[in-house]
Amino acid sequence: MDQRVEISDFLRSRRARVSPQEAGVPDDGRVRRVPGLRRDEVARLANMSVEYYTRLEQGRAGNPSPEVLEALAAALRLDASERDHLVDLAGRRAPRKKGPIAAQRVRRGLLLTLQSLDSVPAFIIGRRLDVLAANRLAREVVADFESMPAAGRNLIRFYLLDPAAKERVVDWETVARDSVAVLRFDAGRHPDDRQLADLVGELMLGCPEFGGWWNDHQVLRRTHGVKRYLHPVVGELEFAYEAFQFPDDPDQTLCVYNVEPGSASAEALRLLDSWTAPAVRRD
C-alpha cells in the first residue's frame, strides 16, 4: 500500500469529519464547498503554515516530527487509535524489515495459557485478524476455526464472507465495521504485507459493504468491549471482552470473552460447556 496515498486519504477524511463548531473555528462568512474543516483552518489550529500542512496532506512532507503529529492529532480531534495510526502512516515507528513476512507461531507457554482458560471463550489473534489458536468454547461460540483450512482461519473473513456469521453475530454490521477498522489499523503498521493486500482484495470482491467501510478510513485498536452471539442451542450470549497484547510480540493478541457472574449468559455458557465437554474416559 502506498503510504503517501494512505496518509493523504486519512488526513482528508479526518478533516472532513470535524465541524468548524467542534473545532471552535469562527464563521468567516466564506461559502464552504467541502464538509468539515478547510486546510487553512487545520493549519492554523495546528500552528503550522498552510503550505506545510498541504504538503503533509499530499504525502510530500517527508517524516514529520512527533511534535507536528501531536499538533495535527489535537487539531483533528483524533482518538488514541487514530493517533497511533497517524504515527504509523507518517513512518515515525522503528522501520520494519522489507521482504516476505514470516508466518506467525504461538509460543508453547501461550498455548498452555489459552488451554487453562477453559470456562470462557478465548482465542489468539495475529496479523490480518488471523486466528492463530482458539479454545473449545471459542470454537463453539464463534466458529470452529480448527475445521477450516489453515489459510481460511481469519476472523474478518468469517464475519464478512461466511453467511453463517450474520446468523451467529448479534449487531453484525457494528461488529463487521469494527473489524474493518481493526484491519485498517493493522494495514498502517504493515504497509508491505502482501497477504493483507490480498485479503483486502478478497473482501472487496466478496462483501458489498466492505469498500465503503474501508474507504471511510476508520481505525480501531483492540482493547475491550461487548460482543453478543446467538448460539443455536443456548440462545443469546453477551460477553465483556478484553484484549491483551503480548510484550514480546505486539502482533499477537489474546482475546478473552468474560460473562457477568450470575447472569443469563453465564448460565447459558455453563450449559454449553457441560453439553460440549469431551467425555471423560473411565477405565
N, C-alpha and C positions, 0 to 999 in steps of 0.2 A: 504494500500500500504506500502511495506517495505521501510522505509526511507533510510536504508543503500544501498539498490539496487538503489533507486532513485538518491541519491547524487552521487553514483558511475557512473551511466549511464550519469548523467548530466555533471559531470566534464570531463568524457571521450569524450562526444560529443562536448563540448566547446573546449577542447584541440585539437581535430581533425579539428576544423573549422579554427583555427588560423595558418596561414603560418609562417615559420621562418622569411620571409622577412617582414611581417606585424609587427612581434614582435621585429624586429631588432636583430635577432639571427644570428651571422656569420656562414657561412658554414664551418663545421669542417672536411668535406671530408667523413664522415661516410654515408653508404648507409641507406636511410630511408625506413623502412618497414611498416610504418604507416603514414597516412595523418596528416598534422598539426605538432604540437609540440610533442617532447618526454617528458616523465615525468621529467627527469633531467633538461630539459630546462625550464619547468614551475616552478620547484622548485627554480632554480637559479633566474628567473625573479621575483618570489615572496619572495626571500630572506629567504628560509627555506631549510631544509635538504631534500634530495631525499627520505629518509626513511619516514619522516613525511608526505611528500606530497603523497607518495604511500599509507600510512595508511588512509589519507583523502580520496583518490580516491576509496579506498576499503571500505569506511564507517566504519573504525576501530579506528578513532581518537577521539571519544567522541564528545564533544561540542567545536569546535574551537572558539577562541576568535574573537570579532569583527575586531580586527586588522589583524588577519590571513585571515579572509574572505575578507576584503578590499584589502589586498595584492593579493589574488587569483583573485578577480574581475578585478583588474588592469592588472595582468599578462595575463588573458584570454580575456581581452578587452570586458567585459560584459557590456550590456546596463543597463538602470535603472530597467527594468522589470526583467532581468536576475539576477541582484544583489539582488533584493528583494527575488526572488525565491531561490537563494542560501542560504540566511539568513533563509528562511522558512525550507528548507531541512536540514540545519545544526542545527535546533532546538534552534535558538537564540531568537525567539519571546516568548512572555509570553505563558506558556503552556495552552492548552485548556482542558476543562473538557472531560473526557472519557465518553463513552456511547452514546446512540442514540442522534442525533442532532435534536433539536426541529424544527418543521415546522416554516417557516418564515411568518410573518404577516406585512402588510404595515400599518403604522400609519394613523389615520384619516386625520391628517394635510397634510401628503404627498399625500394622495389620492385627497385632495382638490387642492393641488398644481398641480397635474397631470391634473385634470379637467380644471384648469384655462388656461392650455396650449392648447387652442382649435384651434389654427391656424396652428400648425405644428405637425407632429407625435412625440409622446413621450411615453416612457414606463419605467417601473421599473424592473430591472433585479436583481435576487438574486443569491444564490449559484447555481453552476452547470449550470448557464445561464437559470435558471427557469424564466419565465415571470410572475412576481407577479401581475402586473397591466399594462394596456395599454389604451391609449385614443382612441377616434374614428378614427382619421386619421392614427394612427399606425396600427390599425386593418385593415384599408382599404389599406394601402401601403404595409405592410409587410405580415401579415397573421391575420386571425380572430381567435386569441387565445381564446377568450371567448367561441367560439363554440366548442372548443376541450375539451376532458375530462381533469379534473384538473391535473392529473398526466402527461398529454402529453403537457402541456403548457411550452415548453422549446425551446429556440432559436436555439441551436445547433442541437437538434433533428429535428427541422423543416428544417434547412439548409441542413443537411446531409441525412435525411431519407425520406423527403417528395418530390416526383417527381416534384411537383409544384414549389419548390424553385429554380430549375435550370431555369425555365421559368421566374420567378419573379426577381431573383437576377442577376444583371449585374456583370461580373467578379466573377462568382460563386466560382471558385477554390480559388481565393485570399481570399474571404470572409470566405469560409469554412476552409481554412488553419488557418486564423487568429482566428477563433472561437475555433479551436482545441488548439491553443496556449493559449488562454484565459482559457480554461478548464484545461490545464496543470498547469497554474499558480494557479488556484483555488485548484487543487489537492495537490500542495505543502503546501497550507495553511490548508487544511482539510484532512490529510492523513487517518483519521479514518472514513471518510464519506462513509458509506456503499452504500448509494444511488448513490453517484458519481461513485463508483466502478461498480455498476450495470449498470449505464449509459454508462461507457466506454465499458463494455462487449457488451451491445446492439449495440453501434456504430461500434464495431469491426465486429460484425456479419452482420450488415446491410449496411455498407458503405465500398466498396472495398478499397478506398483511405485512410480510417481513420488510419489503422495500421501503415502505413508508416509515416504519419504525426505525429502520437502520439510518435512513436519511434525516431523521429528527436529531441525531447526534446526542441522544440521552445516554448518560453513563451512570453506572452503579457499581459499587464495590460491595461484595457480600459481607454482611455483618450480622444482622439479626432481623427478625420479623415474624410474621404469621403466615402459615400455609395451611390450606384446607384441602382435603382429598375426600372423594366419595368412594368408599370401598363397596364392592358388590355384595359382600357378606355382612359386614358390621355397620354399614352406613357411613355417615359423615364423621370425619376425624379432623380436629383442629389442633395444630401444633404451634408452639413457640420455638422457632428455630434459632440456633446460634451457629455462627461460622467462625472457625479458628484457623488462622494461617500458621504454618509451621515456620519457626525462626530460621531453620536451615534450608528451607525450600518454600519461598512465598508463593510459588506457583501451584502449591497443593493446599487444599482447604478441607478441613474436617467439618462436615455439617451434621448437627445433631438435632433431631426433632423431639422436643420435650412436650409432655402433656401436663396440664394442671392437675395436681393430685385431687382425687375425689370427683373429678368432672366426668361428664358423659363420655368424653373422648378417652379418658383414662380407663374407664370400664370397658369400652369397646376395644381398645388396644389390648387390654388384658385378655379378653375373649379371643381376639385374633391370634394373640401369642400362643394361647393354650391350644387352639384348634390347628395351628400350623407347626407347632413344635415337633421336631423329629421324635419318633418313638424311641423310648429307652429300651435297649436290648437287655433281657434278663436271661442269664444262663442258668 
